[in-house]
Amino acid sequence: MKKILIIFIFFLLGISANAVTNQSIIEEEVGWKDRLGDEINKSSLIIDKDGIEQNLEAILDKTKPTVFIFAYYTCPKLCTFLLDGAAEVVLAVNKIRPGLDYNLITLSFDPTDIPEYSQAKEVKYSEDLEKNESWRFFTGSEESIKSIADSVGFKFVKDGDEFAHPSGIIILTKHGRVSRYLSGVLFDKKDFKLALLEASDGVIGNSSISDKVLLYCYGFDPIGRKYALKALNVIKLGGVLTLLLIGVFMFFMWFKKKGGTSK
């Protein structure tokens, strides 16, 4: 129901308002450019809610993967849906937490946004987080924003008073390399969790053996931009479990027969 409502709102507001008039510009300059495996630019300076300049090298905890979101803070439509969708899935995955198990970073791509806007967003989206959890918001200069956006394949253009831009989140490994893109404004809990597990080599937060099995059974579908069951791996896993059960059964029968013979 919620997904239908958001789609309906997009229709009413006119999702085309998020696009530029020239169709060729949309095709060439707006969207995602696949940068899987590339490292995010960590040297460019960005500004936190207190007005302090730092680069991502200093900001990111290098022992954790990162969820990175581009959203400008005066965006009247799409960015708000994106941040709300991200907040929803962050809260839904309660065993893996922002600030504790992964870095959660939002950078505005509007160079006119100021630290006060970052502070307002940080207050709003931290309301439902625990005190030891964090979601940090940043602004930056036009040069810094462009260099960081280019490094991860985020393509956007100015469109009047707004921006034409794609929507989604970027998952980075603990080394700051692009591991996965999750497009849209609503995110599946399973996809989000698997993307973080994948970026952290299967070890993050309170992840269990079942999580690693889940990661083994699912692979990312680049066309659908979602995780889907890998049939071959499921068959392999089923075969291993079958062999284990046969082994246990044979051992039980042998043990039972041996016990009967000794009597």
C-alpha positions in Angstrom: 0.0 0.0 0.0 2.8 2.4 0.9 4.6 1.7 -2.4 1.4 2.4 -4.3 0.9 5.7 -2.4 4.5 6.9 -3.2 4.1 6.1 -6.9 0.8 8.0 -6.8 2.5 11.0 -5.2 5.2 10.9 -7.8 2.5 10.9 -10.5 0.7 13.9 -8.9 3.9 15.9 -8.4 5.1 15.0 -11.8 8.2 12.9 -11.7 9.2 14.6 -14.9 9.8 17.7 -12.8 13.0 16.0 -11.7 14.3 15.9 -15.2 15.7 18.4 -17.6 13.8 19.5 -20.8 16.4 18.2 -23.2 16.1 14.4 -23.4 19.6 14.0 -24.8 21.0 15.6 -21.7 19.1 13.2 -19.5 20.5 10.2 -21.3 24.1 11.5 -21.3 24.5 13.4 -18.1 21.9 12.0 -15.6 22.0 8.6 -14.0 24.4 6.0 -12.6 27.7 5.2 -14.3 28.9 1.8 -13.1 32.0 2.2 -10.9 31.9 -1.1 -9.2 35.3 -1.8 -7.6 36.4 1.9 -7.9 37.4 3.8 -4.8 35.5 6.8 -3.7 37.4 10.1 -3.6 38.6 10.4 -0.1 40.8 13.5 -0.4 38.2 16.2 -1.3 37.1 18.2 1.7 33.4 18.2 2.8 31.8 20.1 5.7 29.9 18.6 8.6 26.9 20.1 10.5 29.3 22.1 12.7 31.1 23.7 9.8 34.2 21.6 10.2 36.0 20.6 7.0 37.3 17.1 6.7 37.9 14.6 4.0 36.4 11.1 3.8 39.7 9.6 4.7 39.3 11.1 8.2 35.5 10.7 8.4 35.1 7.1 7.5 35.8 4.3 10.0 38.0 2.0 7.9 37.0 -1.1 9.9 33.4 -0.8 8.6 31.5 -0.7 5.2 29.7 2.5 4.3 26.2 3.4 3.1 26.6 6.5 1.0 23.7 8.7 -0.1 23.6 11.7 -2.4 20.7 14.0 -1.6 20.3 17.8 -1.6 18.6 19.3 1.4 16.2 21.7 -0.3 14.9 19.1 -2.7 11.1 19.4 -2.7 10.4 15.8 -3.8 12.7 12.9 -4.7 15.4 13.4 -2.1 12.9 13.5 0.8 11.4 10.2 -0.4 14.9 8.8 -0.7 16.0 9.7 2.8 12.7 8.5 4.2 13.1 5.2 2.4 16.7 4.9 3.6 15.6 5.6 7.2 12.9 2.9 7.0 15.2 0.2 5.9 17.9 1.2 8.3 15.4 0.8 11.2 14.2 -2.5 9.8 17.6 -4.2 9.8 18.0 -4.2 13.6 21.0 -6.5 13.9 23.2 -4.3 11.8 23.3 -0.7 13.0 24.5 2.6 11.6 27.6 4.1 13.3 28.2 0.8 15.1 28.5 -1.7 12.3 28.6 0.6 9.2 29.2 4.2 8.3 26.0 6.0 7.2 26.8 9.2 5.3 24.7 11.7 3.3 26.3 14.3 1.1 24.4 17.2 -0.5 25.2 17.7 -4.1 23.9 21.3 -4.0 26.9 23.5 -3.3 24.6 26.3 -1.9 23.4 24.0 0.9 24.9 25.1 4.3 25.9 23.3 7.5 22.6 24.5 9.2 20.7 22.4 6.7 22.9 19.4 7.5 22.2 19.9 11.2 18.5 20.0 10.6 18.6 16.8 8.6 20.8 15.1 11.1 18.5 16.0 14.0 15.4 14.8 12.0 16.8 11.4 10.9 18.6 10.6 14.1 15.4 10.8 16.2 14.7 7.1 15.9 18.3 6.0 16.3 19.9 5.0 19.6 22.3 7.4 21.2 25.4 5.3 20.2 24.2 5.1 16.6 24.8 7.8 14.0 23.8 9.1 10.6 26.0 12.0 9.4 25.1 14.7 6.9 27.5 16.9 5.0 27.7 19.7 2.5 30.6 20.7 0.2 32.0 22.9 -2.5 31.0 22.4 -6.1 34.5 21.1 -6.8 34.5 18.6 -3.9 31.0 17.4 -4.7 31.8 16.8 -8.4 35.0 14.9 -7.7 33.3 12.6 -5.1 30.2 12.1 -7.3 32.4 11.3 -10.4 34.4 8.8 -8.4 31.3 6.7 -7.7 29.4 7.3 -10.9 26.6 9.6 -9.6 25.6 11.8 -12.6 23.4 14.9 -12.1 22.8 18.3 -13.7 21.4 21.6 -12.6 17.8 22.0 -13.9 16.5 25.6 -13.1 16.3 25.9 -9.4 16.5 22.1 -8.9 18.6 19.2 -10.0 18.0 16.3 -12.4 19.5 13.3 -10.6 19.2 9.5 -10.0 18.0 8.1 -6.7 19.5 5.3 -4.7 22.2 4.4 -2.2 25.8 3.3 -2.7 27.4 0.5 -0.6 31.1 0.8 -0.1 33.5 -1.7 1.3 35.6 -0.8 4.4 38.4 0.2 1.9 36.0 2.7 0.3 35.4 0.8 -2.9 32.0 0.7 -4.6 30.5 -2.7 -3.8 26.8 -2.3 -4.8 24.2 0.2 -6.0 20.6 0.0 -4.7 18.4 2.2 -6.9 15.1 3.8 -6.0 13.5 5.4 -3.0 12.2 2.2 -1.3 14.6 -0.5 -0.3 14.0 -4.2 0.4 15.3 -5.2 3.8 16.8 -8.4 2.4 18.6 -6.5 -0.3 20.0 -3.9 2.1 21.2 -6.6 4.5 22.8 -8.7 1.8 24.5 -5.7 0.3 26.1 -4.9 3.6 27.1 -8.5 4.2 28.6 -8.6 0.7 30.6 -5.4 1.3 31.9 -6.8 4.6 32.8 -10.3 3.4 29.9 -11.8 5.3 31.0 -10.5 8.7 29.2 -7.5 10.2 27.4 -6.7 13.4 25.4 -9.6 14.8 25.5 -11.6 11.6 25.0 -15.3 12.0 25.8 -18.5 10.1 22.3 -18.3 8.5 23.2 -14.8 7.2 26.3 -16.3 5.4 24.2 -19.1 4.0 21.7 -16.5 2.8 24.5 -14.5 1.1 25.7 -17.8 -0.6 22.3 -18.5 -1.9 21.6 -15.1 -3.3 23.3 -13.2 -6.0 22.8 -9.6 -7.3 20.8 -9.2 -10.5 22.3 -6.2 -12.3 19.2 -5.8 -14.5 16.6 -5.9 -11.7 19.0 -4.2 -9.3 17.9 -6.7 -6.6 19.3 -9.9 -5.0 17.8 -13.1 -6.5 18.2 -16.8 -5.6 21.1 -18.5 -7.3 19.6 -21.8 -8.3 22.9 -23.6 -8.7 24.1 -22.6 -5.3 20.7 -23.7 -3.7 21.1 -27.1 -5.4 24.6 -27.4 -4.2 23.6 -26.5 -0.7 20.7 -28.9 -0.8 23.1 -31.7 -2.0 25.5 -31.0 0.9 22.6 -31.1 3.4 21.3 -34.3 1.9 24.8 -36.0 2.1 25.1 -34.8 5.7 21.7 -36.3 6.6 22.6 -39.6 4.9 25.9 -39.6 6.8 24.1 -39.0 10.1 21.6 -41.7 9.3 24.3 -44.3 8.3 26.2 -43.5 11.5 23.1 -44.0 13.6 22.3 -47.3 11.9 25.9 -48.5 12.4 26.0 -47.4 16.0 22.6 -49.2 16.6 23.8 -52.4 14.9 27.1 -52.4 16.8 25.2 -51.9 20.1 22.9 -54.9 19.2 25.9 -57.1 18.4 27.7 -56.4 21.6 24.7 -57.7 23.6 
